[in-house]
């Protein structure tokens, strides 16, 4: 793949992440992203950030946080803590288009993370200056 194809892949990834309902993740990544990156480097960095953020949001993290809290905090009722909700400031809500985030949504992103890691590995093994595929179109792995 050449630099232009990697840049096209980068734009495609961003649009697909947003279309999948993760526009707030895309915006966070965009805020942390090194704007001087382009081509293959931009695609690899974007995938790395995306995988990292999905891991952070994986339901297993919420479970471990709740386990830790329940092991160290005693509630007035004596019942375990079952939910933690993070409420964003007005500025953050507008920026990420979400008012709050629950640590206990019960979503397991593990299959998606595994697929993204596999895709990132293919990208990492793809030279940046390879010719286009036989159709003359992008030769995405």
N, C-alpha and C positions, 0 to 999 in steps of 0.2 A: 504494500500500500504506500502511496505517496502522502506527503504532508496534507494536500488538499482533501484526500479521502479520509484521513484521520480527523481533520477539522469537520468534515461532513458527518462522520460517525459521532464526534463529540456533540454536535448540535442535535443529532438524532437521539442520542442518549438523554440529553436534557429534556427534549420534548416528550419522550416516552416516560421518563420519571415523573414529569408534571402530569401527563395524561393519566398515569396510573394512580393519581391522587396523592402524590408525594411532592407537590409543588413547594411546600414549606421546607422539605429536606433539600430540594434543589436550590432554594434561596439561601439556606444556611451554607451549603457548599459553595455557592457563588460568592458569599461574603468572605469565606476563608480561602478562596482559590487564588493562586498566584496568577495574575493577569498576563504575565509575560510568557506563560506556558502556551504552547500550541502544538498541533500535530499529535504524534504518538504520546508525547509527555503529558499533554492535556487530558487525553483519553484515560491514560493510566492513573493520573492523579484523581480525576473525577471518580473513576471506579473505586479507587482506594478510599476516598472520602465517603462514597455512597455505602460501601460495605461496612465501614466503621460506624456510620450513623444507623444503619439497619441493625447492626449488632447491639448498639446501645438501646435501641427501641424494642429489641426482641423480648417477648414476654418472660423469658427466663430471668432477665435482669430484674424485672419487677418482682418476681418471686423471691429472688435472693435479697433484694432490699427489704421486702416485707418480713422475710425470715430474720434478718439482722435486727430490724426494729422490734419485732415481737420478742426477740431474745434479750433485748436490753431496755425496753420501755414497758412499764406497766400502766395500762389504761385505767381510768376510774371505774369503768364497768367490769374490768377483769377480762373482757373479751379481746381476742386478738385484733390487730389492725388488719383490715381487709382491703383497703383502698387508699391510694395516695394520688391526689390530683395536684398538678402544678398549674397554677393560674398565672398567665403571662400579663405583663403590663400592657397598657393600651398601645404603646408604641410597638411592642413585640407582637401583639395580636394583629395589628395592621400589617406589619412586615411579613409575618408568616401565615397570615390568613387563618389563624386558629386561636381561640380564646384560652383553651386549657388543654393539657395533655395528661392522660391517665397513665400511671405506671402499670395498670392492671387491665389492659384491654384484652388480654388473652390471645394476641396475635403472635404466631410463630413464623418469623421470617427466615428460619433456617434453610428451607428448600431454595428460596430466592437467593440467599447469601451464598449457598453452595454453587448455584448456577452462575452468579456474578463472579465468584472466585475463579471458576473454570474459564469463563469468558475472558477475565483479566489475564489469566495465564496464557491463553491463546494470543491475546493482544501483545503481551510481553514478548512472546516468541516470534512475532511477526515483524520482519525488518521494515523500517520506515520507507525504504526506497525500492520496494518491489513493484513490478509493472501491474497494470490493471488486469482483471480477469479476461477470459476469452471473448466475452460479450462487449468489452470496452467499458463496461460499467464498473462500479466499485467492487473490489475484491475483498469484502469484509470476511474475516475468518468465520 
